[in-house]
Every structure is written in structure tokens, then in C-alpha cells.
Amino acid sequence: MSCVAAQAAIHWTQFRGRPSHNTVVSGELRVRWRAVTDGRISASPSFRHGVVYIGTNAGTLYALGASDGHVFWKHHVANALMSAPLLYRGLVIVGEGNADTPNPSGGKPVHVGTGESAMIAFDERSGAIRWRTALRGSGMPTPAIVCGVLVHHDGAGRITGMDPMSGRMLYERDVHSVASMSAAVPLDKTSFVTSGVLHNAVLRVDGRNGAVVWRSDPFPNDASGIGDCPLASDGERVFGEYVVPESGNNAPIGQSVREHAFALDARSGALLWDVALESGPLPINNQAGIPVVKDGVLYVGGAAAPWANALDAKSGRVIWKTQIYGPVKGAFVIKDGIAYFGDLSGALWALDAGTGAKLGDESFPTAFNVGSPIIVGDTLVIGSFTGSVYALPLDSIRGK
């Protein structure tokens, strides 16, 4: 099958559905519900045909009705399901694996994942497992389908390519850079970008054979969080975030770090800009925010400090910054000039995307962690730190 034909046959084949990470699905849905799951949620939801798919850190994949939160099916596996589900030809494909980092060296993981680590394909209608392929490292990072190949960067620093219909391994490459909660993000019909630590790097990879097209490592040696950051792209640039200690090397948890946002040239990997943002205490997990790009503007929060930022995507110039209640590890989602997101204090926010002015917020008895919201019609859907999945009308977050 040609790459063009393969892409035409799919629906939701990468983290948040598109390289920009701005996940807005058209429709008229306007509902409010809460579904309780069996564990914390670090995964971002995916959506198709009226169904929301989301995994939990307890290892259960849920298929929920978008109109009322009804559980159509659920399937439990041995380890955490923290990658965003892919939806491909009747399959729901997720990565299985946890965030444990055995044998740390120099403060950075040499391997992420203990226990079961695998790519698993579930039947979209029934939830039955159709295939399972073991991985050497954690399957937390979200895979993608590029030119008909299921590509993944795991917690052992390996790039793998599989047949998405059978799980058969097509290739495996050691890139000596360890992924944690990053993602394979397609740049075109044949290649994708990913990021990792141990050797801090962003890589562009040919999805057909796993060959590294370019490798970019302009980051400080003591930077962290690069392997936690699902990169975003507008086609010309690749965007990400990391943190660096404000004093000394290899900052311990709780020490002050400064957040940075950066942009690389998508063709060459050359650094275009690197901008220092706010400072705050280093968190234990998910040490970088998730960038979103729309209409020439990069939107990003951060794992350490309670601020929301908008930057010019071309130059890195800060357009606005707004102080909020808690750090923002998840991605923004922008619709009709309004940026929506959740923070670690338990607030869901609506800010004017052009100015950063607060339009409204709604508080909940749970943190909103790295699991990021999507918009379906006029409804925001998001998973939470305590395991509830919320669906909310956008105007309720705006306070109207």
C-alpha cells in the first residue's frame, strides 16, 4: 500500500490526532457528565464515532459514550495504559508500561519501565485483544502510524516499527535516547519526530525503516523533561519544552528549575530559538508541559510554575503570559479564539487566546495532570488525576 493510500484509510493515528496538538472535533455535542474509572489518568482521550477512548494508570482501557459517559466496554491489562489511544481500521492501539526508572545514572534514566511493556491492539467494538507485541522498554510514549507502519519510541531508547494490523515487528533501532511520556509525531507522509533523555535529543526518523534523518541536541547537559514532552509541529518547525536547574547540576525533586520552550527547523533540526519562561520547583514526574501551535502562536504551560504562555511561533517572542492557580502539564485546546486547559490545582480555564485575559474558570476536587483535553462539538472532555473523566459544555467553563 502506498503512503497516500494508507493515510486516506485512517482516522486518529497520532498523539491528539494532529501534529499541532490542537484537538477540536466538529459537531453539535453539548453535554455534561462524569465517568468514574479505576485509576489515575495520565492519558489523553481519543474520539471516533461517538465514543471516547481513554486508558488509566491502573491498566484499564475504557470506551465511553460521548453523549452520556456510558461504559460500552472496558479491558484490564497487567500494567499502566498512559499513551493516547490510536484508532485504526477497527483497532484501538495503546502502549502498555509504567514510569519506573530502574538503575538511574547521573540523575537521568537509562531505562524506563518495569513489568509488562507492550503495544496492544484492542477490537474497537468489543474491547477484545486482537494482538500484543512486547517492548524492551515502557510503552508510555504514544505511537503513531506513518506510511502504514506503527512507529514507537520506547523507554529503552529503541525505535520500533510494526505492522499495525498484526503487531508483527518490522524493525528495531537503538537510538541511545530514552523516551518517557513523549510521542511519535508525524512531520510528513514518511517521517516523524520524537524526543528522549540520557542523551538529550530530538530526532527525525524515517518511519518506513527507522533510519535517523537528523538528530538535534542543542540542550544543556543538565536539562530534563525533554523525554516527557510530546513535540508539536506546524510543518515548518518542531516545538518542545524542557527545564534546567537554576543552580548546580542534576536538580533534585523540589529544587528550583527554569522552564524553556524551543523551536527547531523541521527540515534540518537546527535550533531556531530557545526562550526561558518561569521558574518553580521540579516535579517528580512529567517535568515538561505539552506545546500546542495554532495560527502562528505557540501555547504552553509548564510543569513547574503556575503560568500560561503564548509565544510567536516564528521568533519565540512572548505575546502574553497569565498567572493561574497551578502548573499546567497538559496541552491547551483552542476553539473560536479561546484557549481551554486544566491545571494541577483542579481548575479548568478559559483564556482569550489573543490576549491571555481570563474569561472564566471552573474548579473540581481533582488535579488535571498531563492527560490533555479535547473538544468535541461544544464539549470539553478530559481525564483527571483521581480517575474521573469529565465532559463539560465550553460555556460553563467560560462562566456563561
N, C-alpha and C positions, 0 to 999 in steps of 0.2 A: 504494500500500500504506500502511495506517495505521502509526503508530509502534508500536502494540501488536503488530500482526502482524509487523512487521519484527523486533522484539526476540524474538519467540517462535521465529523461524526461524533463530536464530544460536546460536553456541556460545562462541567466545572472541574477543571483539570490542573489547578494550581492553588496556592495559598490565597484565600479571599477572592478567587475567581478571576483575577486580572493582575498584571504587573504593577499597576498604580496602587493596589490595595484598597481602592475606594469602591466598596461593595454595595451598590444600590441596584435592587431588582425592581423593575417596573411592575405596576399593578395597583389594585384598589384596596388592598388589605389594610384594615384599621381595627385592631383588636387589642385587648389587654388580658393576659393570663400569666400564670406562674406554674411551672412544672418542676417537681422536686426529683432529683436524681440521687444516685447512691454515693456520690463523692465530689470533691472539689473539681472545678472545671478550669483547665488551662487551654483547652482547645477553642478555636473559633468555629462558629457554626457554618454549615453549608446548606444550600437550599435547592430543591427542584420539585416541580410538580406538586406544590402544596405541602411539602414535607421538609422539616428542618432536621438535619443530621448533626449530632454532636457527641463527642466522647468525654469520658470522665477520667480523673486520675485514679479512680478505683478500678478501671478497666472495663467499663460498660459503654457500648455504643448504643445510642438512642435514636429512634426515628419518631419524631413528634409532629403531630398535625399543626400546621402553621396557623390554622384558624382558632384552635382552642387548646393546644398543648397536649392533646390526647396521645398516649404512647401506642403507636402502631406496632412496634416491636422493639426489643432490646436484646443485646447479646453480650455476655460477660466473658472476658478472656483473663489470662493469668497476670498481665502487667498493665501499666497505665496506658491510656489512649489519649495522648496530648496533641497529636498532629491534627490539622484541619482535614476533614474527610474530602476525598476526591470522588466525583460522580462520573462514571464512565461506562457506557454500554451495559447498563443494568447492574453495575457493581458499585459498591461503596468501599473505597480503598483507604485504609488508615495505617499509620505507623504505630507499632506497639513498643513501649520501652519507658524506662524511668530516668530520673535526673541524677542518680547516684554516680559519684566520681571516685572509683577506687584508685589507689596508688597515685595520688596527686604529686606533681613535681613542680617545685618553684611557684606554687600557688595557682597553677593552671592545670586543667585536667589533661591527662594523657589518654583517657578513655572515659566515655560517658555511657552509663547503662549497666545494670546488673539484672540477673534473672532473664526472663524471656524478652528477646528483642526480635522483631519481625515486621514484615509487611503482610497485611491481612486484607483479603477481599471478601466482603460480605455481599450476599444477594440483596439487591435494593428493595425487593418486595417482601421478602420473608426474614431477612437478617441471618440466614444460614451462611456459614463459612464456605466459600467457593474454593479458595486456596490460601495457603500460608507459606511464606518463604522466610527462613531465619536470616538475621543480620548479625554481623560481628559486633556492632555497637548499637546504642539506643536508636529506636525508630521515632523518637520525639520530633525531629525536624520534619516538616511537611514535604512530601514528594511532589512531583509534577509529571505530566505526560507531555513529552516533547517528541515530535515526529513519530508518534505511535509507540514510544518507549517510556516506560515508567522509570523515572530517574530519581535518585535519592542520595543524600549525603548524610552518613550516619555518625554515631558517637564514637566510632573507632577511627574516624578520619578517612573513610572509604566512600568513593562514588560508585554506586551500582546502577546498572540498567537491567530492567526486567521486561518480559512480555506482560502487559497489564491484564491480559485475559487468562493467563495460566500461572503467572508468577515465576516462570522459568527464568533463571539468571542468564543474561546475555553477556554481561561483562562486569568486572570489578576492578577498580583502580584505587590505589592508596595515594592520597594527595597530601598526607602529612599535616593535615589541619582538621581539627576535631569540631564537628557540629554539635550544637546543643539544642536550642529551640529555633534555629534559623530555618530556612526553607529554600527549595529549589525554585527559582523564579525565572520563567522563560523570557528571553530577550527577543527571540525571533522564532521561526519555524524549526530551527535545528539546534539552538543553543540555549543555555540557561546560566544564571549566576547563583552563587552560594557563598557562604562565609563560615569561617571557623577560627578556633584558637589553638593553643600550643605553639603553632606558628601562625600568628595573627595574619589573616589573609582574606581577600575576596578573590574568587576565581570565576572565570567564564569558561564553561565546559561544553564541548560538543556532545549533545545528547545521544547521537547515534552510536558513538563508540567510547565515550568517556574521556577523550583527549582534552587536555587543558589548553584552551585557546590563549588566555592570558592569566597571569597571576599578579595581583596588586597587593603590596604590603607596606603602604606609607605610614603605618600606625606606630605610635610609641611602643616600646617593648613592654611597658607596664600597663598598657591598655587592656581592658577586659570588657566583656559583653558583646564582642563582635560576633561570637558564635551563637549568641542569643537572638540576634537581630535578623528577622526576615527582610531582606533588602527589597526596596521598591524601585521602579523604573518608569520613566516617561518615554522610553525608546532611545533617547539620546544620552541620558545619564542614569547612573545607578546610585541610589541613596541609602545611607545607613546611619547607625548611631553606635557610640561606644562611650565608656567612661575611663578616666585616667586619675590616679591619685593626686591630690593637691600637695602632698608632701611624702617623700620616700617612695619606695617601690613595693609592689605586691600588697596593695592596701588590704588590711583585714576587714572583715564584715563590720560595718558601722563607722569606719573611718571616712572622712570627707573625700569625695571624688567630684570631679567636674565632668558634666556631660558634654559630648561633642556630637554634632551632626556633620556629615561629609557627603560629597558627591564625586563620583568617578566618571570618566568618559567611557561610555558603553562599548565603543569600538576598540579602545586601546587599554583601558584600565588606568589611565593616567589620572592622578588626583587633580580635580578641578577646584575644590575648595574644602576647607575644614574650619568649622565655626564652633567656638566654645560657647556653651549655654550656661545653665545654672549649676550650682553646687549643692550637694546633700550627702547623707550617709549611704554607703554602699550596701545594697540589699543582699540577702543570702542567695537568692535565685533571680533569674531573669533580670540581668543587670543592664539591659538596654531597652529603650522604647521601640515602637514599630512605626516607621515612617509611612506616610500616605502622600501622594502627589496628585494634584488636580489643577488644571488650568494655569500651569506655571508656578504654582505655590506648593511648597513642602510643609506639611503639617506634622508635628511630632511633639510628644510629651517627653517623658523621661522616667527612669526607674528610681531616681534618687531625690528629685526635687518636685514640689507641687506647682508646676508651671505648664502651661500650654503655649506652644510656639508656632509661628508661621514664618517661613523663610522664602525668599525669592529662589526658585529652583535653579536659575542660571548662575547667580552670583553668590548665594548664601546670605545675602543681606537679610537681617531680621526685620520683617514687616511689622509684626506685633508680638507681644508676649503678655499673657494674662495669668495672674496668680489664682490658683484654685485651692481646693481643700486637701488634696493628696496627690502623690505622684501618679503618673499615667504610664503604665506599662503596655497597655493595649493600643490598638490603632484607632484613629478617628474615622468617621464616615461622614461624607459631606453631601448634602442634598439641598437644592434651592437656596444656595448661599449660606447655609447653616451647617456648622460643624458639631457633630454629636460624638460623645465619648464617655467612658466611665473612669473613675479614679479609685485609688486604694482606700479612700475614706468611705466609700459606698455611695458616692454621688454620681448620677448621670447628668451630663451637662449639654447645654445648647449654647454655642457662642456664634456671634456673627463671623462668618468665615473671612470677611474682608477687613474687619477692624479688631476682632477679638472681644468685642463688647459682650457681656453676659446677657443672654436672652432668657435664661431660666435654668433651673436645676431641680432634680428630684432625688431625695435621699432614701437609701434602703439599708436594712440591717445586715449588710454583707459587703465585703470589698469586691471591686471589679478588677481582676488581676490581668494577666496577659491575654486571656481569651477576649477577642475583639468583637464589637458589634457589627451586624449587617442591617441594612434597611430593606424591607420587602414592602412595596407599596408605601403606605404611610405608617408603617410599624417598625420599630427598632427591636431586634432580637439579640440577646446577649446572655452568656453564661456567667456564673458568679463563683467567688471563692468558696462559698459554703455549699455549692452544688445546685442551687436553683437556676433554672432557665427562665428569663423574663421576656415577655413580649409587651411592648408599650406603644401607645399612639405617640407620634412625634410631638403633637401639640401639647400632650400632658407634660413632656419634658420642658417644653418652652413655657409652661405655665399658663396656657391659653385654653 
